[in-house]
């Protein structure tokens, strides 16, 4: 199972990272004003 951060504006997806890294990355993007960010788990 891998975790990706998906940026909904352009559908870009980061590479696989740990859930901890992904949640921190998504939080950082939201802080910068990009609210269409969500963490997706791929099995």
mmCIF file as Biopython writes it, N, C-alpha, C and O atoms, coordinates in Angstrom:
data_model
#
loop_
_atom_site.group_PDB
_atom_site.id
_atom_site.type_symbol
_atom_site.label_atom_id
_atom_site.label_alt_id
_atom_site.label_comp_id
_atom_site.label_asym_id
_atom_site.label_entity_id
_atom_site.label_seq_id
_atom_site.pdbx_PDB_ins_code
_atom_site.Cartn_x
_atom_site.Cartn_y
_atom_site.Cartn_z
_atom_site.occupancy
_atom_site.B_iso_or_equiv
_atom_site.auth_seq_id
_atom_site.auth_asym_id
_atom_site.pdbx_PDB_model_num
ATOM 1   N N  . UNK A ? 1  ? 0.851  -1.188 0.000   1.0 0.0 1  A 1 
ATOM 2   C CA . UNK A ? 1  ? 0.000  0.000  0.000   1.0 0.0 1  A 1 
ATOM 3   C C  . UNK A ? 1  ? 0.885  1.236  0.000   1.0 0.0 1  A 1 
ATOM 4   O O  . UNK A ? 1  ? 1.838  1.335  0.774   1.0 0.0 1  A 1 
ATOM 5   N N  . UNK A ? 2  ? 0.561  2.167  -0.871  1.0 0.0 2  A 1 
ATOM 6   C CA . UNK A ? 2  ? 1.334  3.401  -0.953  1.0 0.0 2  A 1 
ATOM 7   C C  . UNK A ? 2  ? 0.417  4.587  -0.731  1.0 0.0 2  A 1 
ATOM 8   O O  . UNK A ? 2  ? -0.791 4.515  -0.959  1.0 0.0 2  A 1 
ATOM 9   N N  . UNK A ? 3  ? 1.007  5.665  -0.289  1.0 0.0 3  A 1 
ATOM 10  C CA . UNK A ? 3  ? 0.270  6.897  -0.024  1.0 0.0 3  A 1 
ATOM 11  C C  . UNK A ? 3  ? 0.763  7.970  -0.970  1.0 0.0 3  A 1 
ATOM 12  O O  . UNK A ? 3  ? 1.969  8.151  -1.130  1.0 0.0 3  A 1 
ATOM 13  N N  . UNK A ? 4  ? -0.156 8.682  -1.597  1.0 0.0 4  A 1 
ATOM 14  C CA . UNK A ? 4  ? 0.186  9.768  -2.507  1.0 0.0 4  A 1 
ATOM 15  C C  . UNK A ? 4  ? -0.571 11.014 -2.087  1.0 0.0 4  A 1 
ATOM 16  O O  . UNK A ? 4  ? -1.659 10.925 -1.518  1.0 0.0 4  A 1 
ATOM 17  N N  . UNK A ? 5  ? 0.005  12.173 -2.366  1.0 0.0 5  A 1 
ATOM 18  C CA . UNK A ? 5  ? -0.724 13.429 -2.187  1.0 0.0 5  A 1 
ATOM 19  C C  . UNK A ? 5  ? -1.197 13.867 -3.562  1.0 0.0 5  A 1 
ATOM 20  O O  . UNK A ? 5  ? -0.393 14.015 -4.482  1.0 0.0 5  A 1 
ATOM 21  N N  . UNK A ? 6  ? -2.490 14.073 -3.705  1.0 0.0 6  A 1 
ATOM 22  C CA . UNK A ? 6  ? -3.083 14.467 -4.981  1.0 0.0 6  A 1 
ATOM 23  C C  . UNK A ? 6  ? -3.459 15.939 -4.907  1.0 0.0 6  A 1 
ATOM 24  O O  . UNK A ? 6  ? -4.125 16.372 -3.966  1.0 0.0 6  A 1 
ATOM 25  N N  . UNK A ? 7  ? -3.029 16.700 -5.900  1.0 0.0 7  A 1 
ATOM 26  C CA . UNK A ? 7  ? -3.375 18.113 -5.990  1.0 0.0 7  A 1 
ATOM 27  C C  . UNK A ? 7  ? -4.493 18.230 -7.018  1.0 0.0 7  A 1 
ATOM 28  O O  . UNK A ? 7  ? -4.269 18.068 -8.217  1.0 0.0 7  A 1 
ATOM 29  N N  . UNK A ? 8  ? -5.690 18.510 -6.535  1.0 0.0 8  A 1 
ATOM 30  C CA . UNK A ? 8  ? -6.876 18.375 -7.377  1.0 0.0 8  A 1 
ATOM 31  C C  . UNK A ? 8  ? -6.936 19.415 -8.489  1.0 0.0 8  A 1 
ATOM 32  O O  . UNK A ? 8  ? -7.567 19.178 -9.519  1.0 0.0 8  A 1 
ATOM 33  N N  . UNK A ? 9  ? -6.287 20.565 -8.299  1.0 0.0 9  A 1 
ATOM 34  C CA . UNK A ? 9  ? -6.343 21.621 -9.318  1.0 0.0 9  A 1 
ATOM 35  C C  . UNK A ? 9  ? -5.919 21.092 -10.684 1.0 0.0 9  A 1 
ATOM 36  O O  . UNK A ? 9  ? -6.610 21.305 -11.680 1.0 0.0 9  A 1 
ATOM 37  N N  . UNK A ? 10 ? -4.785 20.404 -10.727 1.0 0.0 10 A 1 
ATOM 38  C CA . UNK A ? 10 ? -4.276 19.921 -12.011 1.0 0.0 10 A 1 
ATOM 39  C C  . UNK A ? 10 ? -4.142 18.405 -12.040 1.0 0.0 10 A 1 
ATOM 40  O O  . UNK A ? 10 ? -3.632 17.848 -13.012 1.0 0.0 10 A 1 
ATOM 41  N N  . UNK A ? 11 ? -4.591 17.734 -10.992 1.0 0.0 11 A 1 
ATOM 42  C CA . UNK A ? 11 ? -4.545 16.286 -10.963 1.0 0.0 11 A 1 
ATOM 43  C C  . UNK A ? 11 ? -3.157 15.715 -10.749 1.0 0.0 11 A 1 
ATOM 44  O O  . UNK A ? 11 ? -2.955 14.507 -10.871 1.0 0.0 11 A 1 
ATOM 45  N N  . UNK A ? 12 ? -2.196 16.576 -10.428 1.0 0.0 12 A 1 
ATOM 46  C CA . UNK A ? 12 ? -0.835 16.088 -10.209 1.0 0.0 12 A 1 
ATOM 47  C C  . UNK A ? 12 ? -0.796 15.224 -8.959  1.0 0.0 12 A 1 
ATOM 48  O O  . UNK A ? 12 ? -1.502 15.481 -7.984  1.0 0.0 12 A 1 
ATOM 49  N N  . UNK A ? 13 ? 0.034  14.206 -9.004  1.0 0.0 13 A 1 
ATOM 50  C CA . UNK A ? 13 ? 0.153  13.301 -7.867  1.0 0.0 13 A 1 
ATOM 51  C C  . UNK A ? 13 ? 1.625  13.150 -7.531  1.0 0.0 13 A 1 
ATOM 52  O O  . UNK A ? 13 ? 2.458  12.947 -8.415  1.0 0.0 13 A 1 
ATOM 53  N N  . UNK A ? 14 ? 1.934  13.249 -6.262  1.0 0.0 14 A 1 
ATOM 54  C CA . UNK A ? 14 ? 3.315  13.056 -5.849  1.0 0.0 14 A 1 
ATOM 55  C C  . UNK A ? 14 ? 3.654  11.577 -5.904  1.0 0.0 14 A 1 
ATOM 56  O O  . UNK A ? 14 ? 2.774  10.728 -6.048  1.0 0.0 14 A 1 
ATOM 57  N N  . UNK A ? 15 ? 4.912  11.287 -5.790  1.0 0.0 15 A 1 
ATOM 58  C CA . UNK A ? 15 ? 5.346  9.899  -5.711  1.0 0.0 15 A 1 
ATOM 59  C C  . UNK A ? 15 ? 4.943  9.300  -4.383  1.0 0.0 15 A 1 
ATOM 60  O O  . UNK A ? 15 ? 4.488  10.011 -3.487  1.0 0.0 15 A 1 
ATOM 61  N N  . UNK A ? 16 ? 5.106  8.002  -4.253  1.0 0.0 16 A 1 
ATOM 62  C CA . UNK A ? 16 ? 4.739  7.340  -3.005  1.0 0.0 16 A 1 
ATOM 63  C C  . UNK A ? 16 ? 5.564  7.870  -1.836  1.0 0.0 16 A 1 
ATOM 64  O O  . UNK A ? 16 ? 6.763  8.113  -1.978  1.0 0.0 16 A 1 
ATOM 65  N N  . UNK A ? 17 ? 4.936  8.043  -0.708  1.0 0.0 17 A 1 
ATOM 66  C CA . UNK A ? 17 ? 5.622  8.477  0.507   1.0 0.0 17 A 1 
ATOM 67  C C  . UNK A ? 17 ? 4.873  7.899  1.689   1.0 0.0 17 A 1 
ATOM 68  O O  . UNK A ? 17 ? 3.773  7.366  1.541   1.0 0.0 17 A 1 
ATOM 69  N N  . UNK A ? 18 ? 5.467  8.005  2.850   1.0 0.0 18 A 1 
ATOM 70  C CA . UNK A ? 18 ? 4.796  7.473  4.034   1.0 0.0 18 A 1 
ATOM 71  C C  . UNK A ? 18 ? 3.583  8.331  4.370   1.0 0.0 18 A 1 
ATOM 72  O O  . UNK A ? 18 ? 3.494  9.487  3.956   1.0 0.0 18 A 1 
ATOM 73  N N  . UNK A ? 19 ? 2.665  7.761  5.113   1.0 0.0 19 A 1 
ATOM 74  C CA . UNK A ? 19 ? 1.469  8.497  5.504   1.0 0.0 19 A 1 
ATOM 75  C C  . UNK A ? 19 ? 1.842  9.731  6.305   1.0 0.0 19 A 1 
ATOM 76  O O  . UNK A ? 19 ? 1.221  10.782 6.147   1.0 0.0 19 A 1 
ATOM 77  N N  . UNK A ? 20 ? 2.836  9.619  7.153   1.0 0.0 20 A 1 
ATOM 78  C CA . UNK A ? 20 ? 3.294  10.765 7.953   1.0 0.0 20 A 1 
ATOM 79  C C  . UNK A ? 20 ? 3.797  11.882 7.051   1.0 0.0 20 A 1 
ATOM 80  O O  . UNK A ? 20 ? 3.423  13.042 7.228   1.0 0.0 20 A 1 
ATOM 81  N N  . UNK A ? 21 ? 4.641  11.539 6.086   1.0 0.0 21 A 1 
ATOM 82  C CA . UNK A ? 21 ? 5.159  12.544 5.142   1.0 0.0 21 A 1 
ATOM 83  C C  . UNK A ? 21 ? 4.021  13.162 4.340   1.0 0.0 21 A 1 
ATOM 84  O O  . UNK A ? 21 ? 3.980  14.376 4.140   1.0 0.0 21 A 1 
ATOM 85  N N  . UNK A ? 22 ? 3.109  12.329 3.887   1.0 0.0 22 A 1 
ATOM 86  C CA . UNK A ? 22 ? 2.015  12.808 3.042   1.0 0.0 22 A 1 
ATOM 87  C C  . UNK A ? 22 ? 1.129  13.793 3.791   1.0 0.0 22 A 1 
ATOM 88  O O  . UNK A ? 22 ? 0.731  14.816 3.234   1.0 0.0 22 A 1 
ATOM 89  N N  . UNK A ? 23 ? 0.818  13.492 5.050   1.0 0.0 23 A 1 
ATOM 90  C CA . UNK A ? 23 ? -0.052 14.402 5.788   1.0 0.0 23 A 1 
ATOM 91  C C  . UNK A ? 23 ? 0.652  15.720 6.070   1.0 0.0 23 A 1 
ATOM 92  O O  . UNK A ? 23 ? 0.014  16.772 6.060   1.0 0.0 23 A 1 
ATOM 93  N N  . UNK A ? 24 ? 1.953  15.681 6.320   1.0 0.0 24 A 1 
ATOM 94  C CA . UNK A ? 24 ? 2.698  16.920 6.536   1.0 0.0 24 A 1 
ATOM 95  C C  . UNK A ? 24 ? 2.773  17.739 5.253   1.0 0.0 24 A 1 
ATOM 96  O O  . UNK A ? 24 ? 2.641  18.963 5.280   1.0 0.0 24 A 1 
ATOM 97  N N  . UNK A ? 25 ? 2.986  17.056 4.127   1.0 0.0 25 A 1 
ATOM 98  C CA . UNK A ? 25 ? 3.076  17.734 2.833   1.0 0.0 25 A 1 
ATOM 99  C C  . UNK A ? 25 ? 1.739  18.395 2.476   1.0 0.0 25 A 1 
ATOM 100 O O  . UNK A ? 25 ? 1.703  19.540 2.025   1.0 0.0 25 A 1 
ATOM 101 N N  . UNK A ? 26 ? 0.652  17.663 2.683   1.0 0.0 26 A 1 
ATOM 102 C CA . UNK A ? 26 ? -0.674 18.208 2.388   1.0 0.0 26 A 1 
ATOM 103 C C  . UNK A ? 26 ? -0.974 19.404 3.285   1.0 0.0 26 A 1 
ATOM 104 O O  . UNK A ? 26 ? -1.540 20.398 2.832   1.0 0.0 26 A 1 
ATOM 105 N N  . UNK A ? 27 ? -0.597 19.308 4.551   1.0 0.0 27 A 1 
ATOM 106 C CA . UNK A ? 27 ? -0.829 20.421 5.482   1.0 0.0 27 A 1 
ATOM 107 C C  . UNK A ? 27 ? -0.055 21.652 5.041   1.0 0.0 27 A 1 
ATOM 108 O O  . UNK A ? 27 ? -0.564 22.770 5.121   1.0 0.0 27 A 1 
ATOM 109 N N  . UNK A ? 28 ? 1.165  21.454 4.581   1.0 0.0 28 A 1 
ATOM 110 C CA . UNK A ? 28 ? 2.002  22.568 4.119   1.0 0.0 28 A 1 
ATOM 111 C C  . UNK A ? 28 ? 1.377  23.231 2.889   1.0 0.0 28 A 1 
ATOM 112 O O  . UNK A ? 28 ? 1.355  24.458 2.794   1.0 0.0 28 A 1 
ATOM 113 N N  . UNK A ? 29 ? 0.871  22.435 1.951   1.0 0.0 29 A 1 
ATOM 114 C CA . UNK A ? 29 ? 0.235  22.997 0.760   1.0 0.0 29 A 1 
ATOM 115 C C  . UNK A ? 29 ? -1.015 23.781 1.126   1.0 0.0 29 A 1 
ATOM 116 O O  . UNK A ? 29 ? -1.269 24.846 0.563   1.0 0.0 29 A 1 
ATOM 117 N N  . UNK A ? 30 ? -1.808 23.256 2.078   1.0 0.0 30 A 1 
ATOM 118 C CA . UNK A ? 30 ? -3.016 23.974 2.493   1.0 0.0 30 A 1 
ATOM 119 C C  . UNK A ? 30 ? -2.650 25.301 3.137   1.0 0.0 30 A 1 
ATOM 120 O O  . UNK A ? 30 ? -3.350 26.298 2.962   1.0 0.0 30 A 1 
ATOM 121 N N  . UNK A ? 31 ? -1.554 25.310 3.882   1.0 0.0 31 A 1 
ATOM 122 C CA . UNK A ? 31 ? -1.109 26.537 4.540   1.0 0.0 31 A 1 
ATOM 123 C C  . UNK A ? 31 ? -0.785 27.603 3.502   1.0 0.0 31 A 1 
ATOM 124 O O  . UNK A ? 31 ? -0.966 28.795 3.751   1.0 0.0 31 A 1 
ATOM 125 N N  . UNK A ? 32 ? -0.307 27.172 2.338   1.0 0.0 32 A 1 
ATOM 126 C CA . UNK A ? 32 ? 0.037  28.109 1.265   1.0 0.0 32 A 1 
ATOM 127 C C  . UNK A ? 32 ? -1.179 28.512 0.445   1.0 0.0 32 A 1 
ATOM 128 O O  . UNK A ? 32 ? -1.050 29.288 -0.502  1.0 0.0 32 A 1 
ATOM 129 N N  . UNK A ? 33 ? -2.352 28.005 0.787   1.0 0.0 33 A 1 
ATOM 130 C CA . UNK A ? 33 ? -3.573 28.438 0.122   1.0 0.0 33 A 1 
ATOM 131 C C  . UNK A ? 33 ? -4.089 27.490 -0.938  1.0 0.0 33 A 1 
ATOM 132 O O  . UNK A ? 33 ? -5.041 27.819 -1.645  1.0 0.0 33 A 1 
ATOM 133 N N  . UNK A ? 34 ? -3.485 26.324 -1.065  1.0 0.0 34 A 1 
ATOM 134 C CA . UNK A ? 34 ? -3.981 25.344 -2.036  1.0 0.0 34 A 1 
ATOM 135 C C  . UNK A ? 34 ? -4.833 24.333 -1.278  1.0 0.0 34 A 1 
ATOM 136 O O  . UNK A ? 34 ? -4.313 23.369 -0.716  1.0 0.0 34 A 1 
ATOM 137 N N  . UNK A ? 35 ? -6.153 24.561 -1.265  1.0 0.0 35 A 1 
ATOM 138 C CA . UNK A ? 35 ? -7.015 23.746 -0.418  1.0 0.0 35 A 1 
ATOM 139 C C  . UNK A ? 35 ? -7.512 22.485 -1.114  1.0 0.0 35 A 1 
ATOM 140 O O  . UNK A ? 35 ? -8.102 21.617 -0.471  1.0 0.0 35 A 1 
ATOM 141 N N  . UNK A ? 36 ? -7.282 22.375 -2.411  1.0 0.0 36 A 1 
ATOM 142 C CA . UNK A ? 36 ? -7.757 21.193 -3.135  1.0 0.0 36 A 1 
ATOM 143 C C  . UNK A ? 36 ? -6.701 20.097 -3.109  1.0 0.0 36 A 1 
ATOM 144 O O  . UNK A ? 36 ? -6.296 19.565 -4.143  1.0 0.0 36 A 1 
ATOM 145 N N  . UNK A ? 37 ? -6.271 19.780 -1.903  1.0 0.0 37 A 1 
ATOM 146 C CA . UNK A ? 37 ? -5.219 18.779 -1.738  1.0 0.0 37 A 1 
ATOM 147 C C  . UNK A ? 37 ? -5.777 17.671 -0.868  1.0 0.0 37 A 1 
ATOM 148 O O  . UNK A ? 37 ? -6.384 17.940 0.168   1.0 0.0 37 A 1 
ATOM 149 N N  . UNK A ? 38 ? -5.578 16.443 -1.274  1.0 0.0 38 A 1 
ATOM 150 C CA . UNK A ? 38 ? -6.022 15.355 -0.421  1.0 0.0 38 A 1 
ATOM 151 C C  . UNK A ? 38 ? -5.035 14.204 -0.530  1.0 0.0 38 A 1 
ATOM 152 O O  . UNK A ? 38 ? -4.296 14.077 -1.505  1.0 0.0 38 A 1 
ATOM 153 N N  . UNK A ? 39 ? -5.048 13.384 0.485   1.0 0.0 39 A 1 
ATOM 154 C CA . UNK A ? 39 ? -4.131 12.256 0.560   1.0 0.0 39 A 1 
ATOM 155 C C  . UNK A ? 39 ? -4.887 11.022 0.102   1.0 0.0 39 A 1 
ATOM 156 O O  . UNK A ? 39 ? -5.980 10.734 0.590   1.0 0.0 39 A 1 
ATOM 157 N N  . UNK A ? 40 ? -4.307 10.305 -0.828  1.0 0.0 40 A 1 
ATOM 158 C CA . UNK A ? 40 ? -4.959 9.121  -1.378  1.0 0.0 40 A 1 
ATOM 159 C C  . UNK A ? 40 ? -4.106 7.893  -1.075  1.0 0.0 40 A 1 
ATOM 160 O O  . UNK A ? 40 ? -2.892 7.898  -1.278  1.0 0.0 40 A 1 
ATOM 161 N N  . UNK A ? 41 ? -4.757 6.849  -0.590  1.0 0.0 41 A 1 
ATOM 162 C CA . UNK A ? 41 ? -4.074 5.584  -0.346  1.0 0.0 41 A 1 
ATOM 163 C C  . UNK A ? 41 ? -4.312 4.678  -1.549  1.0 0.0 41 A 1 
ATOM 164 O O  . UNK A ? 41 ? -5.457 4.433  -1.930  1.0 0.0 41 A 1 
ATOM 165 N N  . UNK A ? 42 ? -3.252 4.191  -2.134  1.0 0.0 42 A 1 
ATOM 166 C CA . UNK A ? 42 ? -3.378 3.260  -3.259  1.0 0.0 42 A 1 
ATOM 167 C C  . UNK A ? 42 ? -2.911 1.890  -2.799  1.0 0.0 42 A 1 
ATOM 168 O O  . UNK A ? 42 ? -1.849 1.754  -2.191  1.0 0.0 42 A 1 
ATOM 169 N N  . UNK A ? 43 ? -3.713 0.879  -3.093  1.0 0.0 43 A 1 
ATOM 170 C CA . UNK A ? 43 ? -3.332 -0.470 -2.678  1.0 0.0 43 A 1 
ATOM 171 C C  . UNK A ? 43 ? -2.738 -1.222 -3.847  1.0 0.0 43 A 1 
ATOM 172 O O  . UNK A ? 43 ? -2.352 -2.382 -3.703  1.0 0.0 43 A 1 
#
